[in-house]
Every structure is written in C-alpha cells, then in structure tokens.
Amino acid sequence: MIERIKKLPVWFFTTQKGRTPVIEWILELGPEDKKRIGRELQTIEFGWPIGMPLCRAIKGHTGLWEARVNLSGGKIARLFFCVHKGKMAVLHSFIKKSQKTPKKEISIAVKRMKGLEP
C-alpha cells in the first residue's frame, strides 16, 4: 500500500470573529462545484509545489498564489492562498467574471495574508 503524505495541508483563513469566509463561499456552491474545488485543493495538498494550469503566483505580491478551478456551467473560480507555517492558508475566493483578476479581490487576499500571525 502506498502511503500518501500531505506536503501542504490546507487551512482556511479565519476572521477575528471566528468566520471562515472561503468555507462559507464554498458551502453556497452546488455539489459538483464543491467536489471540483475539493479535488483541486487535495491535488495541491499532496502535490505541492504545483504550477500551471492549477496554480500560479500572483505577480507583484510575493508569497501569494491562486488556485484555478473550472466549475460547472463554464464558471471559473479563483482561490487565493499563501504558504504559512507549513500549511496552505486559503485566504479568499471568488467567481471570475472577466479576463483580468479584479484588484479588489487581490487586495482582500493581501490584507488577510498580512494579518496572519508570524
């Protein structure tokens, strides 16, 4: 039996009030989309480091990465994460509606990343 070891276990950003925005966002999705996101996060956990087409570093924001997930109905999801204390800290997520990633979405992830305890 081959034992698989998580190279980068997933952890979801939690606000000071105890909310986990990305988990709340995922729970609003349909069952197939939840599975797709789960599979891709698992791929990152066990296969890190991973590049395109699944993961890409965000230019100009050292340490910030995006996971790219194709959802049902042609929708595209992006999940921003960083590596923090040996874990994949999933910071923010959204449905991408334009070619270029909105600066607002990146700024949310950057703010959360900077707020992580050292």
SULCOR-V650582 format. One record per pair of residues at least 12 apart in sequence whose ideal C-beta (glycine too) atoms are under 10 Angstrom apart, sorted by the first residue. I is the first residue (numbers start at 0). GAP is how many residues later the second one is. If there is no record, write none. Layout:
[[I	GAP] [I	GAP]]
This chain:
[[3	38] [3	41] [3	42] [3	43] [4	40] [4	41] [5	36] [5	38] [5	39] [5	40] [5	41] [5	42] [5	81] [5	82] [6	37] [6	38] [6	39] [6	40] [6	41] [6	42] [6	43] [6	79] [6	81] [7	33] [7	36] [7	37] [7	38] [7	39] [7	40] [7	41] [7	42] [7	73] [7	75] [7	78] [7	79] [7	80] [7	81] [8	36] [8	37] [8	39] [8	77] [8	78] [8	79] [9	12] [9	28] [9	31] [9	32] [9	34] [9	35] [9	69] [9	71] [9	77] [9	78] [9	79] [9	80] [10	70] [10	73] [10	74] [10	75] [10	76] [10	77] [10	78] [10	79] [10	105] [11	12] [11	14] [11	29] [11	67] [11	69] [11	75] [11	76] [11	77] [11	78] [11	79] [11	81] [12	67] [12	68] [12	69] [12	71] [12	76] [12	77] [12	78] [12	79] [12	80] [12	96] [12	99] [12	100] [12	102] [12	103] [13	75] [13	98] [14	97] [14	100] [15	99] [19	70] [20	69] [20	70] [20	71] [20	72] [20	87] [20	91] [21	15] [21	57] [21	58] [21	59] [21	67] [21	68] [21	69] [21	70] [21	71] [21	72] [21	90] [22	67] [22	70] [23	69] [24	12] [24	52] [24	54] [24	67] [24	68] [24	69] [24	70] [25	12] [25	15] [25	51] [25	53] [25	64] [25	67] [28	42] [28	43] [28	46] [28	48] [28	64] [28	66] [29	41] [29	42] [29	43] [30	41] [31	39] [31	40] [31	41] [32	36] [32	37] [32	38] [32	39] [32	40] [32	42] [32	44] [32	62] [33	37] [34	37] [35	33] [35	34] [35	35] [35	36] [35	41] [36	30] [36	32] [36	34] [36	40] [36	42] [36	53] [36	56] [37	31] [38	30] [39	14] [39	15] [39	27] [39	28] [39	29] [39	30] [39	37] [39	39] [40	13] [40	26] [40	28] [40	38] [40	40] [40	47] [40	49] [42	12] [42	24] [43	21] [43	23] [43	35] [43	37] [43	44] [43	46] [44	42] [44	43] [47	17] [47	35] [47	40] [48	16] [48	34] [49	15] [49	17] [51	16] [52	15] [52	17] [53	12] [53	13] [53	14] [53	15] [54	12] [54	13] [54	24] [54	26] [54	33] [55	12] [55	22] [57	20] [57	22] [57	24] [57	43] [57	48] [57	51] [57	52] [59	46] [59	50] [60	19] [60	21] [60	45] [60	46] [60	48] [60	49] [60	52] [61	20] [61	51] [62	18] [62	19] [62	20] [62	21] [62	47] [62	50] [62	51] [63	16] [63	17] [63	18] [63	19] [63	27] [63	28] [63	42] [63	45] [63	46] [63	48] [63	49] [64	14] [64	15] [64	16] [64	17] [64	18] [64	23] [64	26] [64	44] [65	12] [65	13] [65	14] [65	15] [65	26] [65	27] [65	30] [65	35] [65	39] [65	40] [65	43] [66	12] [66	13] [66	14] [66	21] [66	23] [66	26] [67	28] [68	24] [68	26] [68	27] [70	24] [70	25] [74	20] [74	21] [74	22] [75	18] [75	19] [75	20] [75	21] [76	16] [76	17] [76	18] [76	19] [77	14] [77	15] [77	16] [77	17] [77	18] [77	23] [77	24] [77	27] [77	28] [77	31] [78	12] [78	13] [78	14] [78	15] [78	30] [79	12] [79	13] [79	14] [79	21] [79	25] [79	26] [79	28] [79	29] [79	30] [79	32] [79	33] [80	12] [80	28] [80	32] [81	27] [81	28] [81	30] [81	31] [81	32] [81	34] [83	29] [83	32] [83	33] [83	34] [84	31] [84	32] [84	33] [88	20] [88	23] [88	24] [88	27] [89	19] [89	22] [90	17] [90	18] [90	19] [90	20] [90	21] [90	22] [90	24] [90	25] [91	13] [91	14] [91	15] [91	16] [91	17] [91	18] [91	19] [91	20] [91	21] [92	12] [92	15] [92	16] [93	14] [93	15]]
